[in-house]
């Protein structure tokens, strides 16, 4: 075997790194994207959608943590579903997670380009987006500890900046502004807004992708997840509510830089503080972009290692101990996706992949409780079976809403899954997958 075929991922991550990756993966959702939800539901309608989704994510993360600590594999949801249901479960979870983590970075890269263009009009959006891919793939190639340290720095800066933003706009909050046309599309708008509420938290489950690189995963993973979700709940609700009270939602519901725009309304666009915030706002986008690159690379790596993707994508660089081919392949796919669709369409597609993965993960949790009651579970979900049941029910509700309001995108998503499943069946590939002894089976006979 070559050096890169025998190299393995390095266990170096601590709880603070996992908190940074968890928050960093998601925090760009507080900077842009969620505001498209106002366009379909109004402020109060979107608040209701956000509260429902918040309940889903809190119960989901507590449930998901049981899976991640019991089976700490780089494949994350793919590994749990494979263990519970075999090749077809792994296929569904792997496909859904890969779609989520491949289409999310282009949306963030486009927002990075939009923020930069807002500051420096001479720089073109797509040029900046492509440059971001090149720079952050290189950073990720250097090693997971270096990548996690970078995530920690930019995530802390992003959180501090959001707290400063909240402090600036809160005194200008107007209840009358917030409740002006609060639910123009009624309850239908609440359902239509669910994918944009999901964007507030989407990708936090990506922490599972680095489970093989965590020191003492039985204790560390649960701390990173729980601290991360609590941080994000506070930030998401505060940003959304206070922003909705400084200007009519119609002014901010169709742009990729709502927070600088809101500050421009409060302080004036030419204010030095507005310009400074727009510059610092790049930290939040950078944190999420960087985190999702870690996520997609580990998912590609895991799927290739198990035979779902070409085997060379499962190789690890002997020097840096990072999945270099997986990083590059996902980057190429992301750059191609940059020229397709709009930000709101990409968000909906990412949310679709996410909720399908949430559903099969919660079903896998129930299945593994029955199938493998003796499996070591360092963290057990509280209030079982209620927490995973609530997460599952709301995920199904979100899936129905996304498909109903976005049937063309849904057709592409499920059509792609059907085509891949047929190819596996017709070629007999699924039979060879069932004979592979996965790493987690070796650890947990």
C-alpha positions in Angstrom: 0.0 0.0 0.0 1.1 3.6 -0.6 1.7 6.0 2.3 -1.5 7.9 1.5 -3.6 4.7 1.5 -2.3 3.7 5.0 -2.4 7.2 6.6 -5.2 7.9 9.0 -7.0 11.0 10.4 -5.3 12.6 13.5 -7.1 12.8 16.9 -6.4 16.3 18.2 -9.7 18.1 18.7 -10.8 19.3 22.1 -14.3 20.6 23.3 -13.4 24.2 22.4 -12.5 23.2 18.9 -15.8 21.3 18.5 -17.8 24.3 19.8 -16.0 26.5 17.3 -16.7 24.1 14.5 -20.4 23.7 15.5 -21.0 27.4 15.8 -18.7 28.3 12.9 -20.5 25.8 10.6 -23.8 27.6 11.2 -23.1 31.2 12.1 -23.2 32.5 8.5 -26.9 31.7 8.8 -27.3 34.6 11.2 -25.6 36.9 8.6 -27.7 36.2 5.5 -30.2 33.8 4.0 -32.7 33.7 6.8 -34.2 37.0 5.7 -35.7 35.4 2.6 -38.1 33.9 5.1 -39.6 37.3 5.6 -40.5 37.5 1.9 -42.8 34.5 2.2 -44.2 34.9 5.7 -43.6 38.3 7.3 -41.9 38.9 10.6 -44.3 37.2 13.0 -44.9 34.3 10.6 -41.2 33.8 10.3 -40.8 34.0 14.1 -43.3 31.2 14.5 -41.5 29.1 11.9 -38.1 29.8 13.6 -39.5 28.7 17.0 -40.8 25.5 15.6 -37.5 24.8 13.9 -35.6 25.7 17.1 -37.5 23.0 19.0 -36.6 20.6 16.2 -32.9 21.3 16.4 -32.7 21.3 20.2 -34.3 17.9 20.4 -32.4 16.6 17.3 -29.0 17.6 18.6 -29.6 15.9 21.9 -30.7 12.8 20.0 -27.9 13.0 17.4 -25.3 13.3 20.1 -26.1 9.8 21.2 -25.4 8.5 17.7 -22.2 10.5 17.3 -20.7 9.4 20.6 -21.8 5.7 20.2 -20.4 5.5 16.6 -17.7 8.2 16.3 -17.0 7.8 12.5 -16.2 10.4 9.9 -19.2 9.4 7.9 -21.6 10.8 10.5 -25.2 10.1 9.5 -24.1 7.8 6.8 -22.3 5.5 9.3 -25.4 5.4 11.7 -27.9 4.6 8.9 -25.6 2.0 7.3 -25.3 0.3 10.7 -29.0 0.4 11.3 -30.3 -0.4 7.8 -27.5 -1.6 5.6 -26.4 -0.3 2.2 -29.7 1.4 1.3 -29.8 3.3 4.6 -26.2 4.4 4.0 -27.1 5.5 0.5 -30.0 7.7 1.5 -28.1 9.3 4.4 -24.9 9.7 2.5 -26.6 11.2 -0.5 -28.7 13.7 1.6 -25.7 14.8 3.7 -23.5 15.1 0.6 -26.1 17.3 -1.1 -26.4 19.5 2.0 -22.6 20.0 2.4 -21.9 20.4 -1.3 -24.5 23.1 -2.0 -24.1 25.1 1.2 -20.5 26.3 0.5 -21.5 27.9 -2.9 -24.3 29.9 -1.2 -21.8 31.1 1.5 -19.1 31.8 -1.1 -21.7 33.9 -3.1 -22.6 35.8 0.1 -18.8 36.4 0.7 -18.6 37.8 -2.8 -21.7 40.0 -2.2 -20.4 41.4 1.1 -17.0 42.1 -0.5 -18.7 43.8 -3.5 -20.8 45.9 -1.1 -17.5 47.2 0.4 -15.4 47.3 -2.7 -17.6 47.6 -5.9 -14.6 47.0 -8.2 -14.4 43.4 -7.0 -16.8 41.1 -8.7 -18.9 38.6 -6.7 -17.9 35.5 -8.6 -14.2 36.3 -8.7 -14.2 36.7 -4.9 -16.2 33.4 -4.5 -13.8 31.4 -6.6 -10.8 32.9 -4.7 -12.4 31.9 -1.4 -12.6 28.2 -2.5 -8.9 28.2 -3.5 -7.8 29.8 -0.2 -9.8 27.7 2.2 -9.2 24.4 0.5 -5.5 25.2 0.9 -6.0 26.0 4.6 -7.8 22.7 5.1 -5.1 20.8 3.3 -2.6 21.8 6.0 -4.1 19.7 8.8 -7.2 19.4 11.0 -5.6 21.0 14.0 -4.6 24.1 12.0 -8.0 24.2 10.4 -9.8 23.9 13.8 -7.6 26.6 15.4 -8.5 28.9 12.4 -12.2 28.1 13.0 -11.9 29.0 16.7 -10.4 32.4 15.9 -12.9 33.4 13.2 -15.9 32.0 15.1 -15.1 33.9 18.3 -14.7 37.1 16.2 -18.0 36.4 14.4 -19.9 35.8 17.7 -18.4 39.0 19.2 -19.4 40.9 16.1 -23.0 39.7 16.3 -23.2 40.7 20.0 -22.0 44.2 19.0 -24.5 44.4 16.2 -27.3 43.4 18.6 -26.1 46.1 21.0 -26.2 48.7 18.3 -29.6 47.9 16.8 -31.5 47.0 20.0 -32.0 50.6 21.1 -33.6 51.3 17.7 -36.0 48.4 17.9 -39.7 49.4 17.3 -42.5 47.0 18.1 -44.8 48.8 15.7 -42.3 48.2 12.9 -41.9 44.5 13.8 -45.6 43.8 13.7 -46.3 45.8 10.6 -47.8 43.3 8.2 -46.8 40.4 10.5 -48.3 37.5 8.6 -49.3 38.7 5.1 -49.6 35.1 3.7 -51.2 33.6 6.8 -50.3 30.1 8.1 -49.3 29.0 4.5 -46.5 31.5 4.8 -45.3 29.9 8.0 -44.9 26.6 6.2 -43.2 28.2 3.2 -40.7 29.9 5.6 -39.5 26.6 7.3 -36.5 26.0 5.0 -35.2 29.6 5.7 -35.7 29.0 9.5 -33.6 25.8 9.1 -30.8 28.0 7.6 -30.4 29.5 11.1 -29.0 26.1 12.3 -28.3 24.1 9.2 -25.0 22.1 9.2 -24.5 22.0 13.0 -24.6 18.2 12.6 -21.3 18.6 10.6 -19.5 18.2 13.9 -20.1 14.4 13.4 -17.9 14.5 10.3 -14.8 15.1 12.5 -15.6 12.5 15.1 -12.6 10.4 14.2 -10.3 13.4 14.9 -11.6 14.1 18.4 -9.6 13.4 21.6 -11.8 11.4 24.0 -14.9 11.5 21.8 -17.1 9.9 24.4 -17.0 13.1 26.5 -15.9 15.8 24.1 -18.5 15.5 21.4 -21.5 16.0 23.7 -20.0 19.1 25.2 -19.2 20.6 21.8 -22.7 20.0 20.5 -24.7 21.2 23.5 -22.7 24.4 24.0 -22.9 25.0 20.2 -26.7 24.7 19.9 -27.3 26.9 23.0 -25.0 29.6 21.5 -26.8 29.5 18.2 -30.4 29.6 19.6 -29.6 32.9 21.5 -27.9 34.5 18.5 -30.5 33.5 15.9 -33.5 34.7 17.8 -31.8 38.0 18.9 -30.6 38.8 15.4 -33.9 38.0 13.7 -36.1 39.9 16.2 -34.0 43.0 16.6 -33.4 43.3 12.8 -37.1 43.1 12.2 -37.8 46.0 14.4 -35.5 48.6 12.8 -37.0 48.6 9.3 -40.0 47.2 7.4 -39.2 43.6 6.5 -39.9 44.3 2.8 -36.6 46.4 2.6 -34.4 43.5 3.8 -36.1 40.3 2.6 -34.4 39.9 -0.8 -30.7 40.8 -0.3 -27.6 38.9 0.7 -26.3 41.4 3.3 -29.3 42.2 5.6 -27.2 43.1 8.7 -25.0 45.8 7.0 -28.2 47.1 5.3 -30.0 47.3 8.7 -27.0 49.2 10.2 -27.1 51.5 7.2 -30.7 52.3 8.0 -29.9 52.9 11.7 -26.6 54.8 11.3 -26.4 55.7 7.6 -24.7 53.8 4.9 -21.7 56.1 4.8 -21.2 55.7 8.6 -17.7 54.4 9.4 -19.3 51.9 11.8 -21.5 50.5 9.0 -18.5 50.1 6.8 -16.5 48.5 9.7 -19.3 46.0 10.4 -19.6 45.0 6.8 -15.9 44.3 6.8 -16.0 42.3 10.1 -19.1 40.6 8.8 -16.9 38.6 6.6 -15.7 36.7 9.7 -19.0 34.9 10.2 -19.2 33.9 6.5 -15.6 32.8 6.6 -16.2 30.6 9.7 -19.1 28.8 8.0 -17.5 28.5 4.7 -14.4 27.0 6.3 -16.5 24.6 8.4 -18.6 23.4 5.5 -15.4 22.6 3.6 -14.3 20.4 6.5 -17.8 18.8 6.5 -18.0 18.0 2.8 -14.4 16.6 2.6 -15.0 14.2 5.5 -18.3 13.0 4.0 -16.7 12.4 0.6 -13.8 10.6 2.4 -16.2 8.4 4.4 -18.4 7.5 1.4 -15.3 6.7 -0.7 -13.8 4.6 2.1 -17.0 2.5 2.2 -17.2 2.0 -1.6 -20.0 4.5 -2.5 -17.5 6.8 -4.3 -14.3 6.2 -6.2 -11.7 4.8 -3.8 -9.0 7.4 -4.4 -11.3 10.0 -2.8 -10.8 8.1 0.5 -7.1 8.5 0.5 -5.4 10.6 3.3 -2.4 12.7 2.7 0.6 11.1 4.4 2.2 14.4 5.4 -0.8 16.5 6.6 -3.2 13.6 7.4 -6.1 15.3 5.6 -8.3 13.8 2.8 -6.8 15.9 0.0 -8.6 14.4 -3.0 -12.0 14.7 -1.2 -11.2 18.4 -0.5 -10.4 19.1 -4.1 -13.3 17.1 -5.6 -15.8 19.0 -3.4 -14.2 22.3 -4.3 -14.6 21.6 -8.1 -18.2 20.6 -7.6 -18.8 23.8 -5.6 -17.2 26.1 -8.2 -19.5 24.5 -10.8 -22.5 25.1 -8.6 -21.7 28.8 -8.2 -23.0 29.5 -11.7 -26.3 27.6 -11.1 -29.4 28.9 -9.2 -30.0 31.8 -6.8 -29.2 32.0 -3.1 -32.8 31.2 -2.0 -32.9 28.1 -4.3 -29.6 26.9 -2.9 -30.8 27.3 0.7 -34.0 25.3 -0.1 -31.9 22.5 -1.7 -29.6 22.4 1.3 -32.5 22.4 3.7 -34.1 19.5 1.7 -30.9 17.4 2.1 -30.7 18.3 5.7 -34.2 17.2 6.7 -34.0 13.9 4.8 -30.8 13.2 6.7 -32.5 14.2 10.0 -35.4 11.9 9.4 -33.3 8.8 8.6 -30.9 9.6 11.5 -33.8 9.7 14.0 -35.3 6.5 12.6 -31.8 4.9 12.8 -31.6 5.9 16.5 -34.8 4.0 17.2 -33.7 1.1 15.2 -30.3 0.8 16.9 -31.9 1.0 20.3 -33.8 -2.1 19.4 -31.2 -3.8 17.3 -28.1 -3.2 19.5 -29.3 -2.6 23.1 -25.8 -3.5 24.3 -24.0 -0.9 22.2 -21.9 1.4 24.4 -23.7 4.7 24.6 -21.5 7.3 26.4 -24.3 9.9 26.0 -28.0 8.9 26.1 -30.6 11.3 24.8 -32.7 12.7 27.7 -36.5 12.1 27.7 -36.2 9.1 25.3 -38.3 8.4 23.2 -39.9 11.9 23.3 -36.9 14.0 22.1 -36.1 11.9 19.0 -39.9 11.5 18.3 -40.4 15.3 18.4 -37.3 15.9 16.2 -38.6 13.2 13.7 -42.1 14.6 13.6 -41.0 18.2 12.9 -38.5 17.1 10.4 -41.2 15.2 8.5 -43.4 18.4 8.7 -40.5 20.5 7.3 -40.0 17.9 4.5 -43.7 18.1 3.5 -43.6 21.9 3.5 -40.4 22.1 1.4 -41.6 19.6 -1.2 -45.1 21.3 -1.4 -43.7 24.7 -2.0 -40.6 23.7 -4.1 -41.7 20.7 -6.1 -39.3 21.2 -9.0 -36.2 21.3 -6.8 -37.6 18.4 -4.8 -38.0 16.4 -8.1 -34.4 17.0 -9.0 -33.3 16.0 -5.5 -35.3 12.8 -5.2 -34.8 12.0 -8.9 -31.0 12.0 -8.4 -31.4 9.7 -5.4 -33.6 7.3 -7.4 -31.1 7.2 -10.3 -28.2 6.5 -8.0 -30.1 3.7 -6.2 -31.1 2.1 -9.5 -27.5 2.2 -10.7 -26.4 0.5 -7.5 -29.1 -2.2 -7.9 -28.6 -2.9 -11.6 -24.8 -3.1 -11.3 -24.9 -5.3 -8.2 -22.8 -2.7 -6.3 -25.0 -3.0 -3.3 -24.0 -6.7 -2.8 -20.3 -5.8 -2.5 -21.1 -3.0 0.0 -22.9 -5.5 2.3 -19.8 -7.6 2.5 -17.5 -4.8 3.6 -16.6 -4.8 7.4 -16.8 -1.2 8.4 -14.5 0.3 10.9 -17.2 0.8 13.5 -18.1 -2.9 13.3 -14.6 -3.7 14.2 -14.7 -1.5 17.2 -18.2 -2.5 18.3 -18.6 -6.2 17.4 
